[in-house]
Amino acid sequence: MNLRTFLFLILLLPLIAVADNTATDIEAVGKVIDDFHDAAAHGDKERYLGHLTDDSVYLGTDEWERWPKHPVFDDYVDGRFKDGSGWSYKSVDRSIRLNDRHDVAWFDEVLFSETNGRIRGTGVLTFQSGQWKLEHYAMSFLIFNENWDEVIELTKKTKALKESGRLLEQ
């Protein structure tokens, strides 16, 4: 082996190690997100909430649904999981990105639910005390661009009904 090849290999090894660590970390993040969804499908409150940091925030699909983990989301999950079932979303497409230090991960995914169809989930995880935890999670409905005008009109009507008191907020 000549000196040039040797130096090239020495410089290449750290890049290979970083690429391997990235793949391992992305796989670990994906497993946490999958287990988060599985815990919801099985109504496992402890496992589900255990994936969230204490100061995490969950954003639902309605404009008022901004739930800090304690006590609001914790109470909501308690009620929804009371009978041992929750909601079922399966990831059908997911992208995960890590920061340079590999202690923050951002993701977005398309989920499928038998009840609600296709939904988007997005979130941020941080690596804390040897494990990945969700800091922020948000869900939104996927709307085809061809349906925007209808959705906008429906949203305006619903907002007007709520403001007039003819439709009570949840």
C-alpha positions in Angstrom: 0.0 0.0 0.0 1.4 3.4 -0.9 1.4 6.4 1.4 -1.3 8.2 -0.6 -3.7 5.2 -0.3 -2.8 4.9 3.4 -3.6 8.6 4.1 -6.8 8.3 2.1 -8.0 5.4 4.2 -7.1 7.2 7.4 -9.2 10.1 6.4 -12.0 7.9 5.2 -12.4 5.9 8.4 -14.0 8.6 10.5 -16.5 9.3 7.7 -17.5 5.7 7.6 -17.9 5.7 11.4 -20.1 8.8 11.3 -22.2 7.3 8.5 -22.6 4.1 10.6 -23.5 6.1 13.7 -26.0 8.1 11.8 -27.8 5.0 10.4 -27.8 3.5 13.9 -29.2 6.7 15.5 -31.9 7.1 12.8 -32.9 3.5 13.3 -33.1 4.1 17.1 -35.3 7.2 16.6 -37.6 5.3 14.2 -38.0 2.5 16.8 -39.0 5.0 19.5 -41.6 6.6 17.1 -42.9 3.2 16.1 -43.2 2.2 19.8 -45.0 5.5 20.6 -47.6 4.6 18.0 -47.8 1.0 19.2 -48.4 2.1 22.8 -51.2 4.3 21.6 -52.8 1.5 19.6 -52.7 -0.8 22.7 -53.8 1.9 25.2 -50.6 1.6 27.2 -50.5 4.9 29.0 -47.3 4.4 30.8 -45.3 3.3 27.8 -46.9 6.0 25.6 -46.3 8.9 28.0 -42.9 7.5 28.8 -41.8 8.4 25.3 -42.4 12.1 26.0 -40.2 14.5 27.9 -41.8 16.1 31.0 -42.0 19.4 29.2 -43.2 18.0 25.9 -46.1 19.5 23.8 -48.5 17.6 21.7 -50.4 19.4 18.9 -53.6 17.9 17.7 -55.5 18.7 14.5 -57.9 21.3 15.9 -56.7 24.8 16.4 -57.2 24.7 20.1 -55.3 21.4 20.6 -52.0 22.4 22.2 -51.4 20.0 25.0 -48.5 20.3 27.4 -47.7 16.8 28.8 -48.5 17.8 32.4 -51.2 17.9 33.3 -53.3 18.5 30.2 -52.2 15.7 27.8 -51.6 13.3 30.6 -55.2 13.7 31.7 -56.5 13.4 28.1 -54.5 10.2 27.5 -55.7 8.8 30.9 -59.3 9.2 29.7 -58.7 7.9 26.2 -56.7 4.8 27.3 -58.9 3.9 30.2 -60.4 0.8 28.6 -57.0 -0.4 27.2 -57.4 1.1 23.7 -56.4 4.3 22.2 -55.8 5.2 18.5 -54.0 3.4 15.8 -51.7 5.1 13.3 -49.1 3.3 11.2 -46.3 5.1 9.6 -46.2 4.5 5.8 -43.4 7.0 5.0 -41.0 8.7 7.3 -38.0 11.0 7.1 -35.6 11.6 10.0 -32.8 14.1 10.3 -30.2 14.4 13.0 -28.1 17.4 14.1 -24.3 17.3 14.0 -24.0 16.2 17.7 -26.6 13.4 17.2 -28.6 14.5 20.2 -31.6 16.1 18.4 -33.7 14.4 15.7 -36.5 15.9 13.6 -38.9 13.8 11.7 -42.0 13.9 9.5 -44.1 11.0 8.6 -47.2 10.1 6.7 -49.5 7.9 8.9 -52.4 5.7 8.0 -55.4 5.2 10.2 -58.4 3.0 9.4 -60.6 5.7 10.9 -59.0 8.9 9.7 -57.1 7.9 6.5 -53.8 9.6 5.9 -52.4 12.1 8.4 -49.0 13.8 8.8 -47.1 13.6 12.0 -44.1 15.7 12.7 -41.9 16.0 15.8 -38.6 16.6 17.5 -36.8 14.1 19.8 -33.8 14.8 22.0 -31.3 12.3 23.4 -31.5 12.4 27.2 -29.9 10.1 29.7 -29.2 7.5 27.1 -32.6 7.4 25.4 -34.5 9.3 22.7 -37.6 11.2 24.0 -40.2 13.2 22.1 -40.1 16.9 22.9 -42.7 18.0 20.4 -45.3 16.1 18.3 -47.8 17.5 15.9 -50.5 15.9 13.7 -52.2 17.4 10.7 -54.7 16.2 8.1 -53.4 15.8 4.6 -55.5 17.8 2.1 -55.1 17.5 -1.6 -54.5 20.9 -3.2 -57.5 20.3 -5.4 -59.7 20.4 -2.2 -58.3 23.6 -0.7 -61.2 25.8 -1.7 -63.7 23.4 -0.2 -61.7 23.1 3.0 -61.2 26.8 3.3 -65.0 27.5 2.9 -65.9 24.7 5.4 -63.4 26.2 7.9 -64.8 29.7 7.5 -68.4 28.4 8.1 -67.4 26.4 11.1 -65.5 29.3 12.6 -68.5 31.6 12.1 -70.8 29.1 13.7 -68.5 28.8 16.7 -68.2 32.6 17.1 -72.0 33.0 16.9 -72.5 30.4 19.6 -74.4 28.1 17.3 -71.7 25.5 17.5 -70.1 24.7 20.8 -66.4 24.1 21.0 -65.2 20.9 22.5 
